[in-house]
Amino acid sequence: MRRPLIVSLLWILFANLSLFASANIRFQHITVEDGLSQSSVTCILQDRNGYLWFGTQNGLDRYNGYEFIVYKNDPFDSASLGDNWIKVLWEDETGDLWIGTHNSGLFRFHPKTETFTPLKHDPKNPASLAHNRIWALYGDRKGNLWVGTSNGLDRLDRRTLTFEHILKQPNIPEKYRHVAANALWEDPQGNLWIGTWGAGLAKYSPASGEIVPIPLARNEGVRIGINKVKCIYRDNDGDVWVGTWGAGLFRLDEQGRVREHYAFQENNPHSLADNHIRTVYQDREGFIWVGTHHGGLNRLDKKSGQFTRFQHDPLDPFSISDNWIASIYEDPFGNLWVGTGAGLNKFNQRSKNFYHFKHSPLDSNSLSSNSVISLLQDHQGVIWIGTWGKGLNRMVARFDSSGNITEVNFKHLRHQAGNPRGISDDIVWTLFEDHRGNLWIGTYNGLDRLSPDRKSFEHYYNGPRSPLRLSHNNISAIWEDRAGKLWVGTWGGGLNCLNLERGTVQYFKFKPDDPASLSDNLITTIYEDREGRLWIGTEGGGLNLFNPGEGNFFRYQYNRLDSLSLSSNTITKIWEDRRGYLWVATGGGGLNRLSWDDPDQPEKVKIVHYTEADGLPDNFVNGILEDASGDLWISTGNGLARFEVEKGFFQVFTHSDGLQSNEFSQACAAGRDGWLLFGGTNGFTMFQPRKIKKMRPAPPVVITGYTLVDRKVNLIEPPHQQQTVSLSYQDDLITFEFAALDFTSPQKNQYAYQLEGVDQDWVYSGSRRFATYAHLNPGHYVFRVKGSNSDGVWNETGASIQLIIHPPFWMTWWFRILIIAIIIGLTLTSVRIRIRSIEKQKEKLANLVAERTKELETKNIELQEALNNIKTLRGLIPICSSCKKIRDDQGYWNQLEKYLKEHSEAEFSHSICPDCAKKLYPEVFINKK
């Protein structure tokens, strides 16, 4: 038990020696709880579309910054991944992924179909893979894929998918024939460097087919591992880094000459932490990152030759999650990804330029409290930190030649009852240094002056024994004007003007019946501009401009009926920039910019408002400072913003960028050498704006998939290749999902989308990354999406996808044509039938007309003959007395009778015709018969 305790104490000692080389690096952990398929992340790759791929010991994961899609073996699907233990990844020029596995050989992944093609060892096929355990993949400049296996090195012909076994060739020395090829790299001459397990480092010439060893010089004290090479990496300076298993790290030139050997040194905390090296990577700033087997993550400064160790600390939630480091990668946005045995670790390189100081219960040399409410750096470079309830802190920092903080020392000044030379109270509201070097400290219980020698306090308060009696003991703001007068704002007692030379004090308070008095007795901030005008901000009375000639105030206040007034009466901070603008921060109304054409006419003010709608992270603004380039830094209740005044652009930083938290207090100070300090609820942040990059590239924007009511479809096509989605009219609800592939702070990425044919303009959805449409009419649409990175830089091109809603069959063109054809056919048929009917009717009518005409002609002839005979008739004409007819022809008798009467002299004799007789006297004819 004693030895581990000593080791632990030594480790704490060594860790503290390099505290501020690593204290500002905070790792974000991504684990299986976040969707990662397994904790051991063995390899990392970013594809040409911007997706991140992680190989684990239980699946292949694709990441878009928000969620994982996991590919695993399905024993009933021959097109699935054959082995869940992924060891290495490589992407070819077509966008296909090549996956080396632990036991099942090599797989080719086709993103478009999301299927896998296996390439395995087959004992019966000499052109198959040499071994199913893959250690390395390397694509050379000629398009060859080299595969390092547990049984040597293979070269794959990607056209025929056949393998050539390089180390099995007759001219290869015996010691290389059966070794594992763990690492591969092609030098500028086209030679392939091979790191083997057991035969050291060698160089193979594809042109000659020869292999020659590259000896690694051994430092004294290193006894093992010189022949076990685990990784090879070439940096941007042309140095080749060779990591071994047991012999540490070697730096070589491209000819294979050893330049440096780095190994673990027991008493040197700046040496390599472990001689078992798994991976090496160089970031864009030139640092060399080394992943070890048990020694965590190591960062080498090539100039100094010193390592900084990043190791797991169970007491630090922002330390690296595990000391087993298998993979390292830096994405285009400066995020360093580290694969460990306990999940993914992400570190934003920009965040290391934000120094975060906070209270640590286990470190007496830390801030006394995390609630920081005032800040100041004095003329000696000492930083003073006022806290809520834990007194005043004095911090001295040491810097290296690059301006980085290397060491800090804190001293705590606390209130002690009965000590007249101590600080008046442990709540320190405000800090100010006058032109004589006196430090003025506004506390909850009076005003303290700390002399330039910083040895003793002098107290000013609301009491008879005070050198100058103040109007109130709660001191909230302090300012020395150019005349040397000290203005002291109180929380409840208004404003005090101290003339220290004369020993007098003048009071200014709110008077309800005097509009020229101070507008409120709760003073928040005091500021003197370049014109010598004194400004006083209040809690609820707005902004006051002091008129020294009259001894009164001109008020600027919020008026809800006047859009050109101040946006709030709660004033938190005032700052005048180099352009002459007066910036007024408010509690809830955002930021106000005040300007005048004539300073002597204060009533003719021009006020411009900046709020969340303009990009401000929060409308509760606490602090304003200006950097050397003229940009404003604005602390709020929800992050810190850099405001480029000329462009009107806000760049927002949050806790994920390395800040103390998203919530800031009114504590802020401009320090020496361009340093800015902002305090909040979790300590304070210190940084140099020139080291904080303004812009990052616009992110790739991808449509990740779409969801229908009953299913979800993933998409993986490149954003520049427009895809087409075809749906039935019955799919009446579709949701598109999309992502901007900036992994820095995905929650800050912004989106806008548009469905052409439905949306008249872009729909800005903030950080929401989906769009839903319901009951779309059948037709062709184009869905477009664009997005920004976490700095607000937009990819205006974005991504798009065609959407086709197929109509029901009765609304399709072919169905309509068919219906029209049927209608036309039926119409034509009907017309033909009608025509035929009419023709038949015409024919029948013609026949009938002909018959009737013939009959009429015959009757006319008969009638004419009858008439001719009638004219000569004399005597009686027999007419049937029953039917009144000469014969049984209906309708003729009346006409004939009339005609005969008019044209003849015949008389009519009535009797019964034979037909009527038979009807009237049937018995006579029956009997007769």
Secondary structure, 3 states (H helix, E strand, C coil): CHHHHHHHHHHHHHHHHCHHHHCCCCCEEECHHHCCCCCCEEEEEECCCCCEEEEECCEEEEECCCCEEEECCCCCCCCCCCCCCEEEEEECCCCCEEEEECCCCEEEEECCCCEEEEECCCCCCCCCCCCCCEEEEEECCCCCEEEEECCEEEEEECCCCEEEEHHHCCCCCHHHCCCEEEEEEECCCCCEEEEEECCCEEEECCCCCCEEEECCCCCCCCCCCCCEEEEEEECCCCCEEEEEECCCEEEECCCCCEEEEECCCCCCCCCCCCCEEEEEEECCCCCEEEEECCCCEEEEECCCCEEEEECCCCCCCCCCCCCCEEEEEECCCCEEEEEECCEEEEEEHHHHHCEEECCECCECCCCCCCCEEEEEECCCCCEEEEEECCCEEEEEEEECCCCCEEEEEEEEECCCCCCCCCCCCCEEEEEEECCCCCEEEEECCEEEEECCCCCCEEEECCCCCCCCCCCCCCEEEEEECCCCCEEEEEECCCEEEEECCCCEEEEECCCCCCCCCCCCCEEEEEEECCCCCEEEEECCCCEEEEECCCCEEEEECECCCCCCCECCCCEEEEEECCCCCEEEEEECCCEEEEEECCCCCCCCEEEEEECHHHCCCCCEEEEEEECCCCCEEEEECCEEEEEECCCCEEEEECHHHCCCCCCEEEEEEECHHHCEEEEECCEEEEECHHHCCCCCCCCCEEEEEEECCCCEEECCCCCCCCEEEEEECCCCEEEEEEEECCCCCHHHCCEEEEEECCCCCCEEEECCCEEEEECCCCEEEEEEEEEECCCCCEEEEEEEEEEEEECCHHHCHHHHHHHHHHHHHHHHHHHHHHHHHHHHHHHHHHHHHHHHHHHHHHHHHHHHHHHHHHCCCCCEEEEECCCCCCCCCCCCHHHHHHHHHHHCCCEEEEECCHHHHHHHCHHHHHHHC
